[in-house]
Structures are given as structure tokens and as C-alpha cells.
Amino acid sequence: MTRIAVAAFFLLGIVAGAQSQTGDPMLARIRAEGMERSQVEVVFNTLTIDIGPRLTASPAHKRAAEWVRDRLAAYGLEHARLEPWSFGRGWTLEKLTVEMVEPRYLPLIGYADGWSASTSGEIVAAPVFVGDKSAPEQLTAAAPQFKGAIVMTQPILTNFVRTDRPQPSEPDYVPMSAAYATSAGRGRGPAPVGETAQQRNQRVSDAMKAAGAGVILKPSTGEHGTVFVTGRDGGPGAVPSVTLSAEHYNMIARYLQQHVAVKLRVNVQTKFYDADAGNAYNVIAELPGTDPALKDEVVMIGGHLDSWHTGVGATDNADGSTTVMEAMRILKAIDARPRRTIRVALWGGEEQGLLGSKAWVTQHLAGPANVAARDKFDVYYNIDNGTGKIYGWFLQNQEEVRPIFDSWLEPLKSLGTRRNVSEPVGSTDHLSFTDAGVPGFNPIQDYGNYDIRTHHTNMDTDDRLDVNDIRQAAIVMATFAYQSAMADRKLPRPQAQ
């Protein structure tokens, strides 16, 4: 028998094993429980209204993690726990004033960057604009102006984010055009010629720190008052930093270009937390498997619990966290008896570089010490990168799983699912699993107003989604987890790149 024939025979066996579950009455019970007795609203509202933004290692993130752990335990899941991992300092914003006081009074739309240092009290001064200065000698010559000053470090912004990524489930979708809106295509293409914008920004930041600047102002790439805000811990001596709406930043810069006298008032007060040994947390719980031969194998679902600090992290990623919690609640409520163990994880540190899931995979799944655990690991289903209903799945170029996923998706089309697509998607926690050599997938969701309005912005609020769509997403997630846990064989491993 040829290699192609062997592969085809093996694949047919997998598909047959997968399709044999489509008549399982538990699938109808998953749908009924999710539609008729949903608890998504109380979970979503607790995360977004009661707790609010959940910056990694902040008190709010720990509170959310503890609440999620207790909620999962209350569902009857086993071994609900927090797993700590080393992150660094936590941070909260305690006070922010950012105003124009001359030539007229105007409160400005702006937010302190995550992990910004505090200003030394209130700074009332004319801003220093260096957005038109990029050469090292220019910055060196201007350095005496920076000490204790309000410094505008970027040029007038004209390149606004105005387009969301396309919808891969639409029939006219151009393959790979959505994947390349994320990190799926990272590392592709020629290296940039000369200094990159990131390198220039780092050099300017270093110059501000060396000169003892009072606070840095920079524009957001959003428009209509949408402010994209992230940040990182710059350590001792870092200059406080504030991101303004581009429209307000540009207005001030144009005043200065026209030699109009401008005076701003800025006050940033923040608090760092490092008493907890630098730990952040992942939340883990399980629905144990029941098949003596397969119960040690693991199907895993998850999403990140952390968010940025300016909105409430509704679309990124309270809806995803709610989805996987509800999926587990559904499976427990209907007394599902999966052959394999189904595990749920709510990650911290995704926004800082998939850190929570990487820490978990490093400890439990990757490397020579975890060969046995990796062999027993079936699949990880993540949810992030979008909001609303699940339309299908990015298959991460694993065409061998298409007939399996297509067969599982087909009965869900009455709930609004559409199709699976071959391409990979990046930028979120399933990559930690695929990097370890096990299958990891993320769904196709709605991207309308996601990239331009809510992703890492002050507009990531409850208004940006319909909480009822989480019901559908939870049913799809529960269905795929259950089908995987009941199949005769684990899903095929991704091919080495």
C-alpha cells in the first residue's frame, strides 16, 4: 500500500470515528442547556461590570481569577485551582489629569499607558514637540528642553486604523487576508530598510529617560476618540507616558506649528504591586474522563482572562472567558461523561505576549520532561481575536482535520455557524500549544468594529457586543470539546514546519 493510500485509510478511520458521535443524544442536550438555561449573562456582567478591567498581576485580575476558580468549583468541576507563574510588578492607575489650559480650556481624551510611572506631581507647562526630530544629534541638541517637561514625541498622525480584518466565513473571502491582520504571517517578507518606527520610538524614549523628561505624550492610531492603549513596565527611572486621542494630539501639534502659545496640565499617579513575589495566575479546572483507556488523555479549552485597563475588556476577552466557562457548565449540568478529560484554562498575561499559556505549556507540556503528557494531550481550543458567535475554525493549515471539523460543524449551522477555513491565525494563546507540537485552534468570529474600535481601546465596553451571542459560542465550544473527548482517536498532530 502506498504512503498516500495509508494516509487516506488512516484519515477515513479518524473521520468515521468522529462522525459516529453525531447521533449522540448528549449533543441535543448541550444545545438545549445552552439555549434554555444559560448563565452567560451573570458571568459576563461580573467580569465587566463588577470587576471591570483585569490588567495582568493587578488586584482586579487576581480578584477575577479567584472568582472564576470559585465559580468553576460551584459548577461541580474538579480540581478548580489557581496556578501561579512569575510575571513581574502589578500596576493600577490611581489618578490622571490631562488638559489644555491655554489658549483655551479643553479636557483632553487620553489614558496613561500600562505600567506608566507617576509624574512628580502636577505639571503645568508648554509642551515640547519633537515629533519632527528623529536624528540622534537633533535629540541631543534639544535635550536641555526635556528635563521635567511635557514632551510630544511623535509626528502628527495621519495613518489611522480604519479597516477591520475581513470575514473568513464569507463566500467572497480572499484566502489569507484575515490571517495577515494578526501574527500568523510574522517573520514573512523582507526585513525593513533602515530604522523601524519601533526602533525610532525606543531611541526617543531612551533620550527622554536620559534627559529626565517629566512626561511623554503620544498619539493613538484610533480615530473619533478611540484610544488604543497598551504599555510595559519600563523599570526604575522610566518616564511617565500618556496616549492621547490622535485628534487632540494633532490639534496641539498644529497650534505649535503655527506658533500659538499652548499650555497643558498633566498629572499621572500610579501604583505598583510587587508584594506577591511577582506572580500572576492561570485558572484551571477539569471534567474527568470516564473511559479507563482514555481518561488520562486531555481535551482542553481556554481563553485569556486578562485585559488592558482603559475599557472593561468586554470583547477582549470577557466574552471568550465567559464562553469557555459556560461550555464547561453546560457539560457538567447535562451530566456529560466524556471518555477523555476535558480541561478548561483562563490565562493571565496574554496581552503581554501569551505569557500565561506559555508558562503553563512550558511546565506541563513542552520539552523532553513532558513527553508522556504531550503524548496524552489531544487538542486545545482557544477563543479570542474577535467577538460574538463562532462561525467556524481556522484550521492552522491542518487539512487532515477538515473532514472532522466539517462534520462537527454541520449540525450547528442552524445556530449560525458557517464554515471552517484552512489558514492559520495568530496573536493568541493557541500558538503556545502549536509551538509545543500539539493541535491548537482558534475560531472565526465577528470582526466588525473589532480592529478599528474595541481591540485594546477605551471603547472595549459591554455596548460592543450582544451577550446572547455568547450562548451560541458556548454551545459550539462545548460541542467541539465533547466530540473530541468522545472520538475513538485523538486529532492528528500538526506537521513540523
TACORPE-V812164 format. One record per residue. N is the residue number from 1. OMEGA is omega in radians with two decimals (* if undefined). Layout:
# TACORPE-V812164
n = [N/N]
omega = [OMEGA/OMEGA]
This chain:
# TACORPE-V812164
n = [1/2/3/4/5/6/7/8/9/10/11/12/13/14/15/16/17/18/19/20/21/22/23/24/25/26/27/28/29/30/31/32/33/34/35/36/37/38/39/40/41/42/43/44/45/46/47/48/49/50/51/52/53/54/55/56/57/58/59/60/61/62/63/64/65/66/67/68/69/70/71/72/73/74/75/76/77/78/79/80/81/82/83/84/85/86/87/88/89/90/91/92/93/94/95/96/97/98/99/100/101/102/103/104/105/106/107/108/109/110/111/112/113/114/115/116/117/118/119/120/121/122/123/124/125/126/127/128/129/130/131/132/133/134/135/136/137/138/139/140/141/142/143/144/145/146/147/148/149/150/151/152/153/154/155/156/157/158/159/160/161/162/163/164/165/166/167/168/169/170/171/172/173/174/175/176/177/178/179/180/181/182/183/184/185/186/187/188/189/190/191/192/193/194/195/196/197/198/199/200/201/202/203/204/205/206/207/208/209/210/211/212/213/214/215/216/217/218/219/220/221/222/223/224/225/226/227/228/229/230/231/232/233/234/235/236/237/238/239/240/241/242/243/244/245/246/247/248/249/250/251/252/253/254/255/256/257/258/259/260/261/262/263/264/265/266/267/268/269/270/271/272/273/274/275/276/277/278/279/280/281/282/283/284/285/286/287/288/289/290/291/292/293/294/295/296/297/298/299/300/301/302/303/304/305/306/307/308/309/310/311/312/313/314/315/316/317/318/319/320/321/322/323/324/325/326/327/328/329/330/331/332/333/334/335/336/337/338/339/340/341/342/343/344/345/346/347/348/349/350/351/352/353/354/355/356/357/358/359/360/361/362/363/364/365/366/367/368/369/370/371/372/373/374/375/376/377/378/379/380/381/382/383/384/385/386/387/388/389/390/391/392/393/394/395/396/397/398/399/400/401/402/403/404/405/406/407/408/409/410/411/412/413/414/415/416/417/418/419/420/421/422/423/424/425/426/427/428/429/430/431/432/433/434/435/436/437/438/439/440/441/442/443/444/445/446/447/448/449/450/451/452/453/454/455/456/457/458/459/460/461/462/463/464/465/466/467/468/469/470/471/472/473/474/475/476/477/478/479/480/481/482/483/484/485/486/487/488/489/490/491/492/493/494/495/496/497]
omega = [-3.12/3.11/-3.14/-3.13/3.11/-3.14/-3.14/3.12/3.13/-3.12/3.10/3.10/3.11/-3.12/3.13/3.11/3.14/-3.06/-3.11/-3.12/-3.03/3.10/-3.13/-3.14/3.11/-3.14/3.07/3.13/3.04/-3.11/-3.10/-3.14/-3.12/-3.11/-2.97/-3.07/-3.08/3.02/-3.07/-3.03/-3.11/3.12/-3.13/-3.12/3.10/-3.11/-3.01/-3.07/-3.09/-3.10/3.10/-3.09/-2.95/-3.13/-3.09/3.09/3.06/3.05/-3.14/3.12/3.12/3.09/3.12/-3.13/3.13/3.13/3.13/3.10/-3.10/3.12/3.12/3.08/3.13/3.06/-3.09/3.08/-3.07/3.04/3.06/-2.98/2.94/3.03/-3.09/3.02/-3.02/-3.12/-3.01/-3.04/2.93/-3.01/2.95/3.02/-3.09/-3.12/3.06/2.95/3.04/-2.99/2.89/-3.14/3.02/0.15/3.06/3.14/3.06/2.98/-3.07/3.08/-3.12/-3.10/3.01/3.08/3.08/-3.13/3.02/2.97/3.05/2.93/3.07/-3.10/-3.11/3.10/3.07/-3.01/2.99/3.14/3.04/-3.08/3.09/3.12/3.12/-3.12/-3.13/-3.11/3.14/-3.11/3.08/3.13/3.12/-3.13/-3.10/-3.02/-3.14/-3.14/-2.97/-3.00/3.12/-2.99/2.93/-3.00/3.06/-2.90/-3.02/3.03/2.97/-3.05/3.11/-3.06/-3.13/2.98/-3.04/-3.07/2.98/3.05/-3.13/-3.08/-3.06/-3.12/3.09/-3.08/-3.12/-3.11/3.09/-3.05/3.09/-3.11/3.05/-3.11/-3.08/2.94/3.12/-3.09/-3.12/-3.14/-3.08/3.12/-3.13/3.03/-3.09/3.08/3.14/3.12/3.11/-3.08/3.08/3.09/3.13/3.12/3.11/-3.13/3.12/3.13/3.10/3.12/3.11/3.12/3.11/-3.14/-3.13/-3.10/3.14/3.12/-3.12/3.13/3.09/2.97/3.09/-3.07/2.99/3.07/3.07/3.07/-3.09/3.10/3.07/-3.08/3.03/-3.08/2.99/3.10/3.09/3.14/3.14/3.10/-3.12/3.10/3.13/-3.13/3.04/-3.08/-3.12/3.03/3.11/2.93/-3.08/-3.11/3.13/3.08/-3.13/3.12/-3.14/3.13/3.13/3.01/-3.09/3.09/-3.14/3.10/3.02/-3.13/-3.12/3.03/-3.14/3.00/-3.11/3.06/3.12/3.08/-3.06/3.13/3.09/-3.13/3.10/-3.12/-3.06/3.10/3.08/-3.04/2.87/-2.96/2.83/3.10/-3.06/3.01/-3.03/2.88/-2.97/3.04/-3.06/-3.11/-3.10/-3.11/-3.01/-2.98/3.10/3.04/-2.95/2.88/-3.03/3.02/-3.13/3.07/-3.09/-3.12/-3.08/3.09/2.92/-2.80/-3.01/3.02/3.04/3.13/-3.08/-3.13/-3.10/0.34/3.12/3.11/3.09/3.10/3.12/-3.13/-3.07/3.07/3.13/3.10/3.12/3.10/3.14/-3.08/3.11/-3.08/-3.13/3.13/3.06/3.13/-3.08/3.11/3.06/3.03/3.03/-3.08/3.07/3.08/2.98/-2.96/2.85/2.98/3.10/-3.06/3.13/3.08/3.11/-2.93/-3.12/3.14/3.09/3.13/-3.14/-3.12/3.12/-3.10/-2.92/-2.92/-2.98/2.97/-3.09/-3.09/-3.05/-3.12/-3.10/3.12/3.14/3.14/-3.13/-3.13/-3.08/-2.99/3.03/3.06/3.13/2.99/-3.12/3.06/3.12/-3.11/3.06/-3.07/2.95/-3.14/-3.08/-3.06/2.88/-3.01/3.08/-3.14/3.10/-3.09/-3.12/3.11/-3.07/-3.11/3.11/-3.12/3.11/-3.12/3.11/-3.10/-3.01/-3.12/-3.11/-3.09/3.06/3.08/3.07/3.03/-3.04/-3.10/3.01/3.11/-3.01/-2.89/3.05/2.97/-3.07/2.97/3.09/-2.75/3.11/3.13/3.09/-3.12/3.12/3.09/3.10/3.07/3.10/-3.10/3.06/-3.03/3.07/-3.05/2.92/3.08/-3.13/3.12/3.10/-3.12/3.11/-3.11/-3.06/-2.98/-2.96/-2.98/3.14/-3.07/3.04/-3.13/3.11/-3.08/-3.10/-3.10/-2.99/3.10/3.05/-3.06/3.11/3.11/3.12/3.10/-3.14/-3.11/-3.13/3.10/3.12/-3.13/3.13/-3.14/-3.12/3.09/-3.12/3.13/3.12/-3.10/-3.10/-3.06/-3.12/-3.10/3.01/3.08/3.11/3.09/3.05/3.11/3.11/-3.11/*]
